[in-house]
Amino acid sequence: MKKQAAADGPVIIKKYANRRLYNTESSSYITLDHLAAMTREGRDFKVVDAKTDEDITHNVLTQIIMEEEARGQTMLPVNFLRQLIAMYGDSMQAFVPSYLEASMDSFRRNQEQFKSAVEGAFANSPFAEIAKRNMAMFEAATSAFKPQTGAAAPATPAKPASADDDVSALKAELARLQEKIEKLGH
């Protein structure tokens, strides 16, 4: 998750007794959905009780997770939740937060590396060219069903490569990838 640097630290969100949230940066009332969006954007914020000034960020973030889970956006398996609950009061409880945080950081790094590797593997390959040609054919086909405006005739798409060319390119790319896999295995 990318973090946006704020000149004066985190955005302060005040939570009032009527459960309304007030963003002191934008001078406006917001919802939990706004806080979820800020989190996804990497915005740092701190939620404080408007009356006591107590930091209640943890409680509000937990509430956001509960609402996401209730909407059907479940990411926390029941077995994980049971194990987590079982850790409360356990002698290892103090280590769980830092372990979970490190695990999530590692997961995010691996996710980015995997995404970059996949994008890099196909960047200059025949697969990328095939995808471009397929997209051009798809766009040409969909434009045939769009109502025409004006008297201009629709542009004729470039002739796509034959199926034999595509198959040959795929076979060559598979052979190249197979060679790489064999080299890695030895």
C-alpha positions, 0 to 999 in steps of 0.5 A: 500500500502506497502511503501519501506523505502529509505535511502535518501528519495524519488527517484527524477525524473526529467521531461525535457521540451521534456517531458522525465522523468529521474530517478536519482536513476537508471540514466536512462530515464523512462516512466509514466508506470515505475512510475505507477509500482513504485507506485504499488510497494510502492516506494516513488518518487518526480517528479520535473521540471528539469529547475525550480526544481518545484515539479510537482508530483501531475500533473504527478500522475494525468496524470498517472490516466488519461492514465489508464482511457483512456486505459479502466481501469476506476475506477472513475465513471462519477458521482464521477468525476462530484461531485469532479469537483463541489467541486472546489471552494466550501467552503469545498474544503480544506477538500476534499483531507484529506477526500479522503485520509482517505477514501482510507486508510480505504478502503485498511485496510478493503480490507486486513482484508477481504482478511485475514478473507476469507483466514483464514476461509477456511485455514483448512476446507474441502473446502481447501482439496477439492480444493487441490484434484480438483487441483490434478485431473486437473493437472492429466487430463492436463498431459494426453494431454501433449506430453510424453518425454522419455520412462517413463510412466506417474505417476498415480494420487492418487485416488480422494475422492468420490463425496459422501465424498466431499458432506458430507464434504461440508454439514458438513462445511456448518452446522458449518458455519451456527452455527457460523452465528447463534451465531453471530446473537444472 
